[in-house]
Amino acid sequence: VPNVLRYILDCLVYSEMELGMLQESQGNAGVADKPEDVRPKNFQLKAKRAGDDSDDEGDEDDVDQWNLRKAAGGCLLGYVTHLGDQILGYILDDVAARLGSENWLTQESAILALGIMAGGCEGLNQYLQSILDRLLGMLEQPQTHFLVKGMCLWTLEQNAEYVLTNDESKSAGFLPRTMQAILTHMTADTKILQQRGISALDSYADASEEEELVPFLAEILSTMGQCFNGYQLKNLYQLFETADTVYTCFGRRLAEDDAIQPMMTPLMGMWSGIANDSPLIFPFFMAMSSACSALGAAIEPMAQDIFTRSVGMIEFHVGQRLAAIQANEDFPDYSQEFLVAGLDLLSGLCEAMGSSIELYIQQIGADKMVQVISTTASDTAPEVRQSSFSVLGELCGATIGFVQEMWGTFAPLIANGLDDTNNYTVASNAAWSLSDFLANTTMGSDVLSPAHVDGYYARLANLLTIEHDADMRVMRENAAIGIGRLLAFDPSVTQRVNVPPFFGAFCSVMAPMANGSNKEAAVRGLMQQWSPNPALLANDVGPFLDLLGGLPQNIPQDLRAELKQLAAALKNGVGAQVWNQFCSKMSQAIRGKVQRSFGV
């Protein structure tokens, strides 16, 4: 094993061909990228990154083809995964010797090895103080080769959690030095260093769970604003994605004292310059959507432009897709992703602006907004339908009067969405839209006809009881909330529609769900069925006890009293022996909680 690992370390050194290609990239920040060099990603399915510490082993994007260095990095990662800390005894001394080499190529390969080991060797933590101090020192020296600096940034990125949270790291002052290094190299004159800086900032913002980065907020936003004005196409794409992470990290703090202005000014300057079919639209709209969530109503000065642009882009790409269908041709490249980008930004804006969004709808005309929703909710792509129902749900919360007025169009769309069980994310968002509609519609309103209620009830019960896996958890939660709100709206639906038994499924879904107003409302809806007839739960004693154990201590007194009375009646109905059998399966802590809160 030691000999194999030494050979792997040798192979981590750049070859002459790779080096020749990369050396030419020094000082290339002013060289324009070709549009075809930017590869759009699926906007909707983009996952949040938490370090990206495995796939590329730190190799530069400028050397795209598979090569010996990439293969060696993958092999080393495999050994780290398999051996864990045991690998340190085989190669740590060798890596340390290479790190101290006067040959920068050897030194760079050692830094790469340390980055690869970071995620799988806890034993490396005892050496991290000296390692990180060495890497930061290299970054602070102007004469350090730019490829060595790039690898230092990558390895610092892999150790983000340690730098942010470790007490020794905090006492050593690593975080201020690291942030300074990251921000400094984001404005470097070489694209590789810019990329490394952006990626590192993204990972640190994503890994920051408390307020570790707040002291650096002003400098982060100022640096990103500077980069927006100077980056070429490829790095600009990556910078938009990082802006999304930064907005999410700092949230509403960005609205304080116009903190975000240095960053928003160049962003809005680009607003009209990015075409509706540019690949930059995906990360740009994603960043703007996160800005809406972070700023809330403070986004108002830009809201009109954002709304008009989003609607216009959706109309443009819907038109292209309809034309392709009529001509029996393939859809234009990325038209689906463009639609998702526009819809998700529109959804974020509705959430931020609340009832004020109705003014913008009036300005473009209600019919146009209805057309946007109806065409996208009926699109052939499930990702587009999913995002369309997200917009509809936000509209239900922001401007229920508009939705009620147009309910004749929206009602069948939601029904179709609830039927889309082959695409559970679509069904999930359709259920969420319906729940938001019910939450904001006055009980007894004639907007929802008995036919609507009956159809929705059957469909929601189906979503709760169909065969499912862990990925469908959110869909089942939304279905449970929807059915609870629907029963509160019209309890008599159970007398008109026969559905498979779902009370046990409802309890099982609700028990672990985060506490809040939706959970309370759903339980209240079911109580209208259970309280008059506790025997309905006779076959679901276990799930019902789980539900009681999952409710918060501070539930309203009236609901607590109803549940307490129901639990006593159910216990009496099934008998103490059966009841105690189910209680014995609960943990002692949950059993005690149920007894204290509900007296059983």
PyMOL commands that set and color helices and strands:
alter all, ss='L'
color gray80, all
select helices_A, chain A and resi 2-11+16-23+35-37+68-83+86-99+104-118+122-140+146-158+160-165+167-172+174-186+191-207+214-228+233-258+261-270+281-326+335-364+366-377+382-398+400-405+407-418+424-439+450-465+470-489+493-496+503-510+517-530+534-537+541-550+557-574+576-584+588-598
alter helices_A, ss='H'
color red, helices_A
deselect
rebuild
show_as cartoon
